[in-house]
Amino acid sequence: MTSYMTKYSGTGGALRTKASDFIVDEILDGKLATECLICGREDEGRVPLFVVAKLAPLDFLTLKNHIEKLLRCRTKFCGMKDKFSISFQFFTARKILRNEIRVPRRLIVRMVGFREDHLGPGLNWGNRFIVRIRGISSEIEPSEDLRTFPNYFSYQRFGSSTPLNHDIGRLLLRREFRCAAEALAAKGGFPEVKVRDHLMKNPLDPIGALRKLGTRVLRIYVQAYQSYLFNRILSFRIEKSLLDPKPGDFVLDQHGWTRSYPCEGALLLPVPGAYTRVKHEQTRDFLNSLLRDEGIGLESFLIKEIPEASALGDLRRALEVAFHLRIRPMSRDAILVFDLRSGAYATSFLREIIKPFDPIKQGFLGEASLRTTRSS
């Protein structure tokens, strides 16, 4: 992420100084998870629907595994929520739960009704965010149209502590499997410990070690690298003032169909993969040059050695909109309430407002140091 759309200097300040500074409330079928947690739902169906309230920092995969152990069955979610947030989200499971489950200081799980089918990625409309920015140095400028922002894959896409996920993805695409396995083993967390243990027992089998992560986690690393490439492309288009669709571009029309320019609609940019074909000349030249520098080609995304980690490519909105935006100043703080569609990152929107000089210290990846941010 090398570019901004707006010209003003930004508010400064920090996110997530306290757990309650960053609240995520999932929206499904027009209803908030918090509303259903309190009042339930009246929908009919055969699949039990639940709400989980996460009240302390916890990454999504750990949360999912924990709930599945509690319920003793598989679960289906719409998407991952930020590790360093208080979040409320829906999930489905096969088990009917008569009483809620509480894990001290962490989770509340409550069955709220039924639906016809299981949930899956992107089936929710989006999320409502309630965010407090602490220690701002200037007010949010009302003259700017703040609702529209670059639809970057944000910081947490690349790792919750050290943003290196895309580097491991690059190693996989270059077929540097041993380097990738050793980098993962050095992280020492779960499930990376499985990679380390396999390498210790089978030092000549890095591919087998990588497969210990499971398909879902392997894909996260490849997808992080795709996200890196998308962000580079979007930054290029912003720098060249190419945010309006041009000949060769794809757009998303008002009915949700992907069309070719000159049809009217929202600009779509490639999330590169094996089947990506870019017709806009300047974007194609930029991507080809970038891939040459990276030492890969689009065909590299078909990983024959680990086919389950392959990526075919996709399209993504270049710009997103923060709906129902409300801003409440509070001395040197500001509280923002806004809704984002599924797949959009609140921290991408907040980056455009804050203009962080140090995203890690200012809480874009985790808990912030307010003292450091204010003194700077």
C-alpha positions in Angstrom: 0.0 0.0 0.0 2.0 2.9 -1.3 -0.7 5.5 -2.1 -3.6 7.5 -0.6 -6.6 8.9 -2.4 -7.0 11.9 -0.1 -4.5 14.8 0.1 -4.9 16.0 3.7 -2.2 15.0 6.3 -4.5 12.7 8.4 -5.6 12.7 12.0 -2.9 10.6 13.5 -3.8 8.6 16.6 -4.0 5.0 17.6 -6.4 2.0 17.2 -7.0 -0.7 19.7 -5.5 0.9 22.8 -8.2 -1.0 24.6 -10.1 -4.1 23.5 -13.4 -2.1 23.3 -11.8 0.3 20.8 -12.5 -2.0 17.9 -15.8 -3.8 17.7 -17.0 -5.9 14.8 -20.7 -6.9 14.4 -21.5 -9.2 11.5 -24.6 -8.4 9.3 -26.5 -11.4 7.9 -29.8 -11.2 6.1 -30.1 -7.6 7.3 -29.7 -8.4 10.9 -26.8 -7.7 13.3 -25.2 -10.5 15.3 -25.6 -8.5 18.5 -29.4 -8.1 17.9 -29.8 -11.9 17.3 -27.7 -12.6 20.4 -30.2 -10.7 22.5 -33.5 -11.4 20.7 -32.9 -14.5 18.5 -34.3 -14.9 15.0 -37.6 -16.1 13.8 -36.4 -17.7 10.5 -37.3 -21.3 9.7 -35.0 -24.0 8.5 -33.2 -27.2 9.3 -29.7 -25.9 10.1 -29.0 -24.5 13.6 -27.7 -20.9 13.6 -25.4 -19.6 16.3 -23.8 -16.3 17.4 -20.3 -16.3 19.0 -19.2 -13.3 21.0 -15.4 -13.0 21.2 -14.6 -10.7 24.1 -10.7 -10.9 24.1 -7.9 -11.1 21.5 -8.1 -14.5 19.8 -7.2 -15.5 16.2 -10.0 -16.9 14.1 -8.5 -20.4 13.5 -8.0 -20.9 17.3 -11.5 -19.6 17.9 -13.0 -22.0 15.3 -11.1 -25.0 16.7 -12.1 -24.1 20.2 -15.8 -23.9 19.3 -15.7 -27.2 17.4 -14.2 -28.9 20.5 -16.9 -27.5 22.7 -19.7 -28.6 20.3 -18.0 -31.7 19.1 -18.9 -31.1 15.5 -17.7 -29.1 12.4 -18.8 -25.5 12.0 -19.3 -23.1 9.1 -18.5 -19.4 9.2 -18.9 -16.5 6.7 -15.4 -15.1 7.3 -12.5 -14.4 9.6 -12.7 -11.5 12.1 -9.8 -9.5 13.3 -7.7 -11.1 16.1 -7.4 -7.9 18.1 -11.1 -7.0 18.3 -14.3 -7.6 20.2 -16.4 -9.4 17.6 -19.9 -10.9 17.2 -20.4 -13.3 14.3 -22.7 -16.0 13.0 -21.9 -19.7 12.4 -23.8 -22.8 11.7 -23.3 -26.4 13.0 -25.2 -29.6 13.0 -25.8 -29.6 16.8 -28.8 -28.1 18.6 -27.7 -26.2 21.7 -30.3 -25.6 24.4 -28.2 -23.5 26.7 -25.4 -21.0 25.9 -21.8 -21.9 26.4 -19.5 -19.5 28.2 -15.8 -19.6 28.4 -14.5 -17.1 31.1 -13.4 -13.7 29.6 -13.3 -15.1 26.1 -16.3 -16.5 24.3 -20.1 -16.7 24.5 -21.8 -19.2 22.2 -25.6 -19.0 21.8 -28.0 -20.7 19.4 -30.2 -18.0 18.0 -32.4 -19.9 15.5 -32.3 -21.9 12.2 -31.7 -21.2 8.6 -32.1 -23.3 5.4 -28.5 -23.8 4.5 -25.0 -23.7 6.1 -23.0 -20.5 6.0 -20.0 -20.1 3.9 -17.4 -17.5 2.9 -18.9 -14.2 1.8 -22.6 -15.2 2.4 -22.9 -12.3 5.0 -23.6 -8.8 3.6 -20.8 -7.4 5.6 -20.0 -6.0 9.1 -20.7 -3.0 11.2 -17.6 -1.4 12.9 -17.5 0.7 16.0 -14.0 2.1 16.3 -12.4 4.6 18.6 -9.3 6.5 17.4 -7.4 7.8 20.4 -4.9 10.6 20.6 -5.7 12.3 17.3 -3.7 15.4 16.4 -6.2 17.0 14.1 -10.0 16.6 13.4 -11.4 14.6 10.6 -11.8 17.1 7.8 -15.5 17.2 6.8 -14.7 18.6 3.4 -13.2 15.3 2.2 -15.5 12.6 0.9 -14.3 10.0 3.4 -16.8 7.3 2.5 -14.9 6.1 -0.6 -11.5 4.5 -0.1 -8.9 2.2 -1.8 -10.0 -1.4 -1.3 -6.6 -2.6 -0.2 -6.1 -6.0 1.4 -5.0 -4.6 4.8 -2.1 -5.2 7.1 -3.6 -8.2 9.0 -3.9 -10.1 5.7 -0.1 -10.5 5.8 0.3 -11.6 9.4 -1.0 -10.6 12.9 2.4 -9.9 14.4 5.1 -9.9 11.7 3.6 -9.3 8.1 5.5 -12.0 6.3 2.8 -14.3 5.0 3.2 -13.0 1.4 7.0 -13.8 1.6 6.2 -17.4 2.4 3.6 -17.4 -0.5 6.3 -16.1 -2.8 8.6 -19.0 -1.8 5.9 -21.5 -2.5 5.3 -20.0 -6.0 9.1 -20.1 -6.7 9.1 -23.8 -5.6 11.6 -22.9 -2.8 9.8 -25.4 -0.6 12.6 -26.0 1.8 13.0 -22.3 2.5 9.3 -22.0 3.0 9.1 -24.9 5.4 12.1 -23.7 7.4 10.6 -20.2 7.6 7.4 -21.6 8.9 9.1 -23.9 11.3 11.0 -20.9 12.8 7.7 -19.2 13.6 7.1 -21.8 16.3 3.3 -21.3 16.6 0.4 -23.6 15.9 0.0 -25.1 13.3 3.6 -24.3 12.3 5.0 -26.6 15.0 3.7 -29.5 12.8 6.0 -28.4 10.0 9.0 -28.2 12.4 8.3 -31.7 13.8 8.0 -33.2 10.4 11.2 -31.6 9.2 13.1 -33.0 12.2 11.9 -36.5 11.4 12.0 -36.2 7.6 14.6 -33.6 6.6 14.4 -34.5 2.9 10.6 -34.0 2.7 9.8 -30.3 2.8 6.6 -30.8 0.8 5.3 -33.3 3.3 6.2 -30.8 6.1 4.2 -28.0 4.3 1.2 -30.3 3.9 1.1 -30.7 7.6 -0.4 -27.2 7.7 -3.5 -28.4 5.9 -5.0 -27.0 2.7 -6.8 -24.0 4.3 -3.6 -22.6 5.9 -1.4 -23.3 2.9 -3.8 -21.3 0.8 -3.6 -18.4 3.2 0.0 -17.9 2.3 -0.6 -18.1 -1.4 -3.6 -15.7 -1.1 -1.4 -13.3 0.9 1.0 -13.1 -2.0 -1.9 -12.5 -4.4 -3.1 -9.8 -2.1 0.3 -8.2 -2.2 0.2 -8.1 -6.0 -3.3 -6.7 -6.0 -2.2 -3.9 -3.6 0.7 -3.1 -5.9 -1.6 -2.9 -8.9 -4.1 -0.7 -7.0 -1.3 1.6 -5.8 -0.1 1.9 -9.4 -3.6 2.8 -10.6 -3.9 5.5 -7.9 -0.5 7.0 -8.7 -1.4 7.2 -12.4 -4.9 8.6 -11.7 -6.5 5.6 -13.3 -9.4 4.9 -10.9 -12.1 5.3 -13.6 -12.6 2.3 -15.8 -10.6 2.3 -19.1 -10.6 0.2 -22.3 -9.6 -3.3 -21.3 -10.9 -3.1 -17.8 -13.6 -5.1 -16.2 -16.4 -3.5 -14.2 -19.1 -4.7 -11.8 -22.5 -3.5 -13.0 -25.5 -2.5 -10.8 -26.9 -6.0 -11.0 -23.7 -7.7 -9.7 -22.5 -9.0 -13.1 -18.9 -8.7 -14.3 -18.8 -6.8 -17.6 -16.2 -5.3 -19.9 -15.7 -1.6 -20.3 -17.5 0.5 -21.7 -20.3 -0.9 -19.7 -20.9 1.3 -16.6 -20.0 0.0 -13.2 -17.4 -0.2 -10.4 -13.8 -0.8 -11.5 -12.5 -4.3 -10.9 -8.8 -5.1 -10.7 -7.1 -8.5 -10.9 -6.1 -10.6 -7.9 -3.5 -12.4 -10.0 -3.6 -16.2 -10.5 -2.9 -18.8 -13.1 -5.9 -17.8 -15.2 -5.5 -14.0 -15.0 -5.6 -12.2 -18.3 -5.1 -8.4 -18.1 -6.2 -6.4 -21.2 -5.7 -2.9 -19.9 -2.3 -2.1 -21.5 -0.7 0.0 -18.7 -1.9 -2.4 -16.0 -0.7 -5.4 -18.0 2.8 -3.9 -18.5 3.1 -3.0 -14.8 2.1 -6.5 -13.7 4.4 -8.2 -16.2 7.3 -6.1 -15.0 6.4 -6.7 -11.3 6.3 -10.5 -11.8 9.6 -10.5 -13.7 11.2 -8.7 -10.7 9.6 -11.2 -8.3 11.0 -14.1 -10.3 7.6 -15.7 -11.1 5.0 -15.9 -13.8 1.2 -16.3 -13.8 1.8 -20.0 -14.6 3.6 -20.3 -11.2 0.2 -20.2 -9.5 -0.5 -23.7 -10.7 1.6 -25.6 -8.1 1.9 -29.1 -9.5 3.9 -30.3 -6.5 1.1 -29.1 -4.1 -2.0 -28.7 -6.3 -4.3 -27.9 -3.4 -2.4 -24.7 -2.9 -2.8 -23.5 -6.5 -4.7 -20.2 -7.2 -6.6 -19.4 -10.4 -7.1 -15.7 -9.9 -10.0 -13.4 -9.2 -11.3 -9.8 -9.6 -11.8 -7.3 -6.7 -13.3 -3.8 -6.5 -10.7 -1.1 -6.7 -12.7 1.2 -4.4 -15.1 0.5 -1.5 -17.6 2.6 0.4 -18.1 3.0 4.1 -21.9 3.0 4.5 -23.9 4.9 7.2 -20.7 6.6 8.4 -21.1 8.5 11.7 -18.3 10.4 13.4 -18.4 11.6 17.0 -15.5 13.8 18.3 -14.5 13.3 21.9 -11.8 15.6 23.1 -8.6 14.2 21.5 -10.4 11.0 20.4 -13.0 10.2 17.7 -15.5 7.4 17.5 -16.5 6.1 14.0 -19.5 3.9 13.2 -19.7 2.5 9.7 -20.8 -0.6 7.7 -18.6 -2.3 5.1 -19.4 -5.0 2.6 -18.0 -8.5 3.0 -14.3 -8.6 2.0 -13.5 -5.0 2.7 -11.1 -4.1 5.6 -11.9 -1.5 8.2 -8.2 -0.8 8.6 -8.0 0.1 4.9 -10.7 2.7 5.5 -9.0 3.9 8.7 -5.6 4.1 7.1 -7.0 6.7 4.7 -8.2 8.8 7.7 -5.3 8.4 10.1 -2.4 8.3 7.6 -0.2 6.2 10.0 3.5 6.9 10.2 4.0 3.6 12.1 1.1 1.2 11.5 2.4 -1.3 14.1 2.7 1.2 17.0 -0.6 2.8 16.0 -2.5 -0.5 16.3 -3.2 -1.5 12.7 -1.8 -5.0 13.3 -2.5 -5.4 17.0 -2.6 -3.5 20.3 -1.3 0.0 20.1 1.0 2.0 22.3 -1.0 5.3 22.8 1.9 6.9 24.7 4.3 6.4 21.8 1.7 7.7 19.3 0.9 10.8 21.2 4.5 11.8 21.9 5.3 11.4 18.2 
